[in-house]
């Protein structure tokens, strides 16, 4: 009678030992990202469900902060993979010889604009963010401030002290908007536009989604931001109207890449494989309307019917090559209104 429990106990111990060994054997990938916080669990769960032997450890911050952190760690990298950081930032890192070449499975399905053009790409695009405006319908009416329809509207003195915008040195959203103005207007006119805009800015935030959140809470009337938080807040019932400016939107891609010489290369390659899948694109589509794989996106009615017309012509190489110069000039001109950084 005592033999059976002993056997069961032995089996239980054996099974427990196998599970413990499997858990110990799981590879932990340190993944640097600027994805919004609310996106992280879904993406992590989607990947780990298909790769139970790999666990993601997120390091999240705004694009500018993540880019600066990666550059500072160039000679002693801490990240294995970058997933969800602006493509222009990854181009800057690639110019520093920091990214590994890898062609993920399914690469051929990606729109050609959403990948490094080399045969063995050093980065792949995931989705695109578009510059948008948020307008608080209640506070705007109270303050007798009209809803803007274009970027140029924002230079009207009626908006003085009513606009919040992301700092491009810390926010990828801020940078895509600034770079978009400089490209669509030309540099001289673009800087002239920002001089006039600056006179109406209440403050510059260090987060791309913060301006729309401040608009939704009534702390600002107009926010310069990007489509994900803008559309989400309007759909949630906040007193926010999303405006896709009539003079077009600057835009950037979120992208993914492997850090060169990562000790976890096999696991990193699996993450890039997943990042390029239709399943991952459907997860991105919960937040973004423009995806790397054509034909998958379900686009909310809030968006313009022809998104290609809304997206201004964009030279990503120019953005990457001129990033430091643009940010240095912007900081000298306008940083006085930036909010304090959290320590």
C-alpha positions in Angstrom: 0.0 0.0 0.0 2.9 2.3 0.6 4.6 1.7 -2.7 2.1 3.6 -4.9 2.4 6.9 -3.0 6.2 6.6 -3.2 6.0 6.1 -7.0 3.6 9.1 -7.3 5.8 11.2 -5.2 8.8 10.2 -7.4 6.9 11.0 -10.5 5.8 14.4 -9.1 9.3 15.2 -8.2 10.5 14.2 -11.6 7.9 16.3 -13.4 8.6 19.2 -11.1 12.3 18.9 -11.9 11.6 19.0 -15.6 9.4 22.1 -15.2 12.0 23.8 -13.1 14.7 23.0 -15.6 12.6 24.4 -18.4 12.0 27.6 -16.5 15.7 27.9 -15.7 16.5 27.4 -19.3 14.3 30.2 -20.6 16.2 32.9 -22.4 15.6 36.5 -21.2 15.7 39.1 -23.9 16.3 42.7 -22.9 14.1 44.7 -25.3 14.4 48.5 -25.6 11.1 50.1 -26.7 9.1 53.3 -27.1 5.8 51.4 -27.6 3.1 53.0 -25.5 2.8 51.3 -22.1 -0.6 49.9 -22.8 0.7 48.0 -25.8 3.4 46.1 -24.0 1.4 43.2 -22.4 -0.3 42.3 -25.7 2.9 42.2 -27.6 4.8 40.3 -24.9 2.1 37.7 -24.6 1.8 37.3 -28.3 5.5 36.6 -28.7 5.9 34.4 -25.6 2.9 32.3 -26.5 4.7 31.3 -29.7 8.1 31.1 -28.0 7.6 29.9 -24.4 11.3 29.3 -24.0 12.0 33.1 -24.4 10.9 35.8 -22.0 10.9 39.6 -22.8 12.3 42.1 -20.3 11.1 45.5 -21.4 13.1 48.7 -21.0 10.6 51.5 -22.0 10.9 55.2 -22.5 10.3 57.9 -25.1 12.1 57.6 -28.4 14.7 60.3 -27.7 15.6 58.9 -24.3 15.9 55.3 -25.6 18.0 56.5 -28.6 20.3 58.4 -26.3 20.6 55.5 -23.9 21.5 53.1 -26.7 24.2 55.5 -28.1 25.6 55.9 -24.6 25.8 52.1 -24.2 27.5 51.7 -27.6 30.7 50.1 -26.2 28.9 48.1 -23.5 25.4 47.3 -24.9 22.7 46.2 -22.4 19.9 45.6 -25.0 19.5 42.5 -27.1 16.7 43.8 -29.4 15.0 47.1 -30.2 11.3 46.7 -30.9 9.1 49.8 -31.4 11.5 52.7 -31.8 11.5 55.2 -34.7 13.2 53.9 -37.9 15.1 57.2 -38.1 16.6 56.5 -34.7 17.6 53.0 -35.9 19.3 54.5 -38.9 21.3 56.7 -36.6 22.4 53.6 -34.6 23.1 51.7 -37.8 25.4 54.6 -38.9 27.3 53.9 -35.7 27.6 50.2 -36.7 25.5 49.1 -33.8 22.9 46.9 -35.5 23.2 43.3 -36.8 22.0 42.3 -40.2 19.2 39.8 -40.3 16.5 38.9 -42.8 13.5 37.7 -40.8 11.1 35.1 -42.1 8.4 36.6 -44.1 10.5 39.7 -45.1 9.1 39.5 -48.6 5.6 40.4 -47.3 6.6 43.8 -46.0 6.0 46.9 -48.0 9.3 48.0 -49.5 9.1 51.3 -47.6 9.0 49.4 -44.4 12.5 47.8 -44.4 16.1 48.6 -44.8 16.7 48.3 -48.6 19.8 46.1 -48.3 19.5 42.5 -49.1 20.2 41.6 -45.5 18.3 44.4 -43.7 19.6 45.9 -40.4 16.1 47.0 -39.4 12.5 46.4 -40.4 9.5 48.7 -40.1 6.4 47.7 -38.2 3.8 50.5 -38.5 3.6 54.2 -39.1 2.7 57.2 -36.8 1.2 60.3 -38.3 1.2 63.8 -36.8 -2.2 64.9 -35.6 -3.9 67.5 -33.5 -6.2 67.0 -30.5 -8.8 69.6 -29.6 -10.9 69.8 -26.4 -14.4 70.7 -27.6 -15.6 71.8 -24.1 -12.6 73.9 -23.1 -12.3 75.3 -26.6 -15.8 76.6 -26.5 -15.4 78.0 -23.0 -12.2 79.9 -24.1 -13.7 80.9 -27.5 -10.8 79.1 -29.2 -11.8 77.6 -32.6 -11.0 74.1 -33.7 -7.8 74.3 -35.9 -7.9 72.7 -39.3 -4.3 73.0 -40.3 -0.8 73.4 -38.9 -0.8 77.0 -40.2 -3.9 77.8 -38.1 -1.8 77.3 -34.9 0.2 80.5 -35.5 -3.0 82.6 -35.0 -2.7 84.7 -31.7 -6.1 83.2 -30.6 -4.1 80.0 -29.6 -1.5 81.8 -27.4 -0.9 79.7 -24.3 -3.4 77.1 -25.5 -1.1 74.6 -27.3 1.0 71.7 -25.9 3.5 69.9 -28.0 6.2 67.2 -27.5 9.8 68.1 -27.3 11.5 66.5 -30.3 14.8 65.9 -28.4 13.0 63.5 -26.1 9.9 62.4 -28.1 9.9 60.7 -31.5 6.4 62.2 -32.1 7.9 65.7 -31.6 10.7 64.9 -34.0 8.4 63.5 -36.7 6.3 66.6 -36.6 9.3 69.0 -36.7 11.0 67.0 -39.5 7.7 66.9 -41.3 7.4 70.8 -41.2 11.0 71.3 -42.3 10.5 68.9 -45.3 7.1 70.1 -46.4 7.7 73.8 -46.0 11.4 74.0 -46.6 13.9 74.7 -43.9 13.8 78.5 -43.9 10.0 78.6 -43.9 9.8 75.7 -41.5 11.9 77.4 -38.8 9.9 80.6 -39.4 6.7 78.6 -38.8 8.1 77.2 -35.6 9.1 80.6 -34.3 5.5 81.7 -34.7 4.2 78.5 -33.2 6.5 78.8 -30.2 4.9 82.1 -29.3 1.6 80.2 -28.8 3.0 77.1 -27.0 2.1 76.7 -23.3 4.7 74.0 -22.8 6.7 71.2 -24.5 6.3 67.7 -23.0 8.7 64.8 -23.0 6.1 62.3 -24.2 4.4 62.1 -27.6 1.1 61.0 -26.1 1.1 63.5 -23.2 -0.3 66.5 -25.2 -3.5 64.6 -26.1 -3.9 63.3 -22.6 -3.6 66.9 -21.3 -6.2 68.0 -23.8 -8.5 65.2 -22.7 -8.2 66.2 -19.1 -8.9 69.9 -19.9 -5.4 71.1 -19.0 -4.9 72.3 -22.6 -7.1 73.2 -25.5 -4.9 71.9 -28.4 -2.3 69.2 -28.4 0.2 68.3 -31.1 0.6 64.5 -31.0 0.2 61.4 -33.2 -2.7 59.3 -34.3 -2.7 56.4 -31.7 -3.5 58.4 -28.5 -5.6 61.0 -30.4 -7.9 58.4 -31.9 -8.0 56.3 -28.8 -9.1 59.2 -26.6 -11.8 60.3 -29.0 -13.2 56.7 -29.3 -13.2 56.4 -25.5 -15.7 59.3 -25.2 -13.3 62.0 -24.0 -14.3 65.6 -25.2 -11.6 65.4 -27.9 -11.7 65.8 -31.6 -8.9 64.4 -33.7 -7.7 66.6 -36.6 -5.7 65.3 -39.4 -4.3 68.7 -40.7 -5.4 69.8 -44.1 -1.7 70.6 -45.0 -0.7 66.9 -44.4 1.1 65.0 -41.7 4.7 64.3 -41.0 5.3 60.6 -40.2 7.8 58.0 -39.0 7.9 54.3 -38.8 8.2 52.2 -35.7 10.9 49.7 -36.3 12.8 46.7 -34.9 16.4 45.6 -35.0 18.9 43.3 -33.3 21.9 44.8 -31.4 25.1 43.6 -32.9 27.0 41.0 -30.8 24.1 40.2 -28.5 24.9 37.0 -26.6 21.3 35.9 -27.3 21.3 36.0 -31.1 19.1 32.9 -31.7 16.4 34.3 -29.4 16.7 37.8 -30.9 16.2 36.4 -34.4 13.0 34.7 -33.2 11.7 38.0 -32.0 12.5 39.7 -35.3 10.7 36.8 -37.1 7.7 37.4 -34.9 7.8 41.2 -35.4 7.4 40.6 -39.2 4.4 38.3 -38.9 0.8 38.9 -39.8 -0.1 38.1 -36.2 2.2 40.9 -34.9 0.9 43.3 -37.5 -2.6 42.6 -36.3 -1.4 43.5 -32.8 0.1 46.8 -34.1 -3.2 47.5 -35.8 -4.9 47.8 -32.4 -3.0 51.0 -32.2 -2.0 52.1 -35.7 -3.8 52.3 -39.1 -0.7 52.0 -41.3 1.1 48.7 -41.2 4.2 47.1 -42.8 2.2 44.3 -44.4 -0.3 45.7 -46.9 -3.9 44.6 -46.8 -4.2 43.7 -43.1 -5.1 47.0 -41.5 -8.6 47.7 -40.3 -8.8 51.5 -40.4 -11.2 53.4 -38.1 -13.7 55.8 -39.6 -11.9 58.7 -37.8 -9.0 58.5 -40.3 -9.0 60.2 -43.7 -10.3 58.0 -46.5 -7.0 58.3 -48.4 -4.1 58.0 -45.9 -1.5 58.1 -48.6 -2.5 61.7 -49.4 -2.4 62.6 -45.7 1.2 61.4 -45.3 3.6 64.0 -46.6 6.6 63.0 -48.6 9.3 61.9 -46.2 13.0 61.3 -46.7 14.0 59.0 -43.8 17.7 59.2 -44.7 17.5 63.0 -44.5 15.8 62.8 -41.1 18.5 60.4 -39.8 21.4 62.4 -41.2 20.1 65.7 -40.0 18.7 64.6 -36.7 21.4 66.0 -34.4 21.6 69.3 -36.2 17.8 69.7 -36.1 17.6 68.9 -32.4 20.5 71.1 -31.5 18.9 74.1 -33.3 15.4 73.3 -31.9 16.8 73.1 -28.3 18.6 76.5 -28.6 15.5 78.2 -30.0 12.7 76.8 -27.9 13.8 74.6 -25.0 12.9 77.4 -22.4 9.3 76.2 -22.5 10.1 72.5 -21.9 8.7 70.9 -18.8 11.2 69.5 -16.3 12.4 65.9 -16.9 11.5 63.3 -14.4 14.6 62.0 -12.6 
